[in-house]
Amino acid sequence: MRVRRPGSRPFRLERLEERTLLSGGLGEGRGPTISPGSYAPGRILVGWQDPQASGRPAGVEVITLPEGVGVDEAVASFRTAPGVRFAEPDSTSYRTASLPNDPYFSLEYFLRNTGQSGGSIGADIGIETAWNVTTGSSDVTVAIIDTGVDTSHVELAGNIWTNIGEIPNNSIDDDNNGYVDDVNGWDFVDGDNIPQDDDSHGTHMAGIIGALSNNAIGVAGINWSVSIMPLRVIGPSGTSSSDIVSAIEYAVANGADIINMSFESPNFSQAVSDAIDAAVSAGVLIVASAGNDAQDNDTTPRYPASYASNGIISVAATDRNDNLSSTSNSGATSVDVVAPGVSILSLTPGNTYSFLSGTSQAAAQVSGAAALLKAEFPSWTGAQIKAQLLATVDPIEGFEEYVATGGRIDVGRALTELGPRVSGLLPGVAVSGPIRVIRTSFTFPIDPTSFDASDVAVTDPSSNSVSVQQVRAVPDSNDQLFDIVLASAQSAVGSYGVTIGPDILNPLTSQTMTSAYVGSVTIRDSSPPTFVSATPSGATTGPVSVLQLSFSEPMDITSMSAQDFQILGPNGAVNVSSIDPAGGGTLFDLAIDEQSADGDYLVRIGRQITDLAGNALASAASFHFTLGAVSAPSVSSVSPGSTVSGPVRVLRVTFSEAIDASSFTVDDVSLSGPGGSITPSRIHQAGPSEFSIIIPSQSQEGTYTLQIGPNIADLAGAMMEAPHEASFTILDTSAAPQLASALPGGTINGPVRIVRVTFDRPMAPYWFLPQFITATGPSGLITVERVRPVDGTNDTQFDIRLPSQSASGDYSVSIGTAIRSRYGIHLTEPVAVNFTIR
């Protein structure tokens, strides 16, 4: 793709500091270097950061290893231990090699940190060891997508890539790659064949990767010999995604092995992402700077470092003391590794040298390291180079917080620790048993014929040997994943030791493992705990402010909170103030607000609380206790309890004490009406002893009978001794009232003073007045003294009071139509009560 799209150029360079050195000799260093070929078994060399404070010997301490502990295992362990400056094998193979004679080499602490300028010895990329293996090859091409490169710099002229298919300056695209006279790369900003650096950034990258070395001039590059392909995409106005895509495609098409991309942008580009994926698929390694925003790329991605391709190495920056640079981005999962990136000396245009800082410089060192690996192992793909570089980092204590590998690039280890290396076991976390297959992964493909059951030893939690039936390669895993099949499934809880090797072969290097891998897998306790008992329990005396709970095994108190405990008492919910251990990990004190009220208390325990292995309770649990005497619950009242107007949707029930709501369901209610059986919809708890029975709306006139219980329990579990029966009547409020009965009636003995009338529905007392009643006897009209409703009859009965009547003869009491029901409906006609006194 060659067409540049107009638009913004969001990508930027990463520069923190610049200081140009004047020409002149700044010193040179010479001396012997060590080239590890084999190591003394049973011991390693350790240097301490502060020997006096830690009580360790000054200088180098020789650590004798316990029997059975391998050199690799010990070195790895010590490198991550607090206070350790370095840990390494005790090499037994030496050869004399000269450091380069470049006069500024001593200032390149990132290559060889001897403590100069206050640095920490060994806080470098391990170049001395690497140079004893290889100093690079012109057959390796590193494309630098950047601001261009000063190809005429005295320290670069011999290491600039040349397109052998192009004849210089003939204005012809000799190799038909779409670019005319692209002899030394391409300028995608200006669209010409002169990718000259007008900024200095790209030249600085080139010098780190491949400045001519051991030439008694200036600085030393990581690669003494390499082919640097300059691809200019960044100009005064920045860059564009289209130029970056074109540069990536150019690099791949023209044989680049590694692409260095020391720039960053907050903007995702699908086009750039696709181009990177295509490059990785072609075997190219992409190295990108993490960025200089002092931010976490896990949450705020920076591109291209944060593209999802697994063929990118994202690099953060450290200083000369292995501290993360104050401006470097990081990312525990999105950034891979660190390299020195503060005050890095390298080339700048016009045969000058400058100190610059940033993750750009750190990324260039990783590109240079990758080029050394490619020089030594030409058949390796970018993915293999990445795997080896990341598997051999120099760990820095606490750096797991910043980068995925937790360490600094160490090209010396990458070039010398070439045997197969186990990268992990699955299951990698504690799992519930049984297990029969353990999967192991290697950082590189291995020779599968060199790995069988005899290379594996497994022990159970009691240190008994576990027989291995076979080792089998996982299909389509490129000989990197293998399943270790045990002779029988293992279920015992605990850690199982797994030892692999060391006679397993890396076919690329023909080397076996330096030492056996020792790891483990764990079967965790998966049985759920149970609630056992509580104090108090049953009947007791108050006050109570602490409940002690007992479980079947030690519990994780951090899994407990007040929300996991529900306490109901006679007065409602009880507050839980704290949970404290009470002994053995199985006993816990539950502090509650002090309770003195007599009655039942119910405690429910949620199943979210767990044991130390994370297993939740098998089921929710509960217990109860009672303050005062234990009694059976009963129904105190039901509403409605007499005659009501419809519709009726809710029946309200009050019990004699607090009730366990879980014991009161619709199955405990039997209701029938004029139309037959009625099924309640649900039960709602309105208070500790108050409940609402929700029923389908009922309006039909007639009597309804209700039975509640007896399988309803109080908080202590005591059930009703007998069911409660009740009834109520629904009236049609639109119907006229009817006289149901009257006393006296017929022939009676005198005297008579009260006439009692009963209606079929409640009447309105304020309309039942004497002036609406006419009373007559043998002597004529009788005065009605007063009318009064009878107590407890819901205004359905009234007493009409007359002066005492004793005279023999017929009497009549007529009630007029002005009388009306409680619902405002009048009598349709007068009604009369007739009786005779003898």
Secondary structure, DSSP 8 states (H G I E B T S, - for coil): ------S----B------EEE-SS------------SSEEEEEEEEEESSHHHHT--SSEEEEE--TT--HHHHHHHHHTSTTEEEEEEEE-----------TTGGG-TTT--SSGGG--TT-S--HHHHHTT--EEEEEEEEEEES---TT-TTTGGGB---TTS-TTSSS-TT-SS-TT-TT-EETTTTBS----SSSHHHHHHHHHH---SSSSS---S-SEEEEEEEE--BTTB--HHHHHHHHHHHHHTT-SEEEE--BBS---HHHHHHHHHHHHTT-EEEEE--SSS-BTTTS--BTTTSS-TTEEEEEEE-TTS-B-TT--B-TTT--EEEE-SSEEEEETTTEEEEE-SHHHHHHHHHHHHHHHHHH-TT--HHHHHHHHHHT-EE-TTGGGTSSS-EE--HHHHHH--S--EEEEES-S-EES-EEEEEEEESS---GGG-SGGGEEEE-TTS-EE-EEEEEE-TTSTT-EEEEEEEEEE--SEEEEEEE-SS-EETTTTEE-SS-EEEEEEEE------EEEEES-EEE-S-EEEEEEEESS-B-GGG--GGGEEEEETTEEE-EEEEEEEETTTEEEEEEEEE--SEEEEEEE-TT-BBTTS-B-SS-EEEEEEES------EEEEES-SEEES-EEEEEEEESS-B-GGG--GGGEEEEETTEEE---EEEE-SSSEEEEEEEEE--SEEEEEEE-SS-BBTTS-B-SS-EEEEEEEE-TTS---EEEEES-EEE-S-EEEEEEEESS-B-GGG--GGGEEEEETTEEE---EEEE-TTSTTSEEEEEEEEE-SSEEEEEEE-TT-BBTTS-B-SS-EEEEEEE-
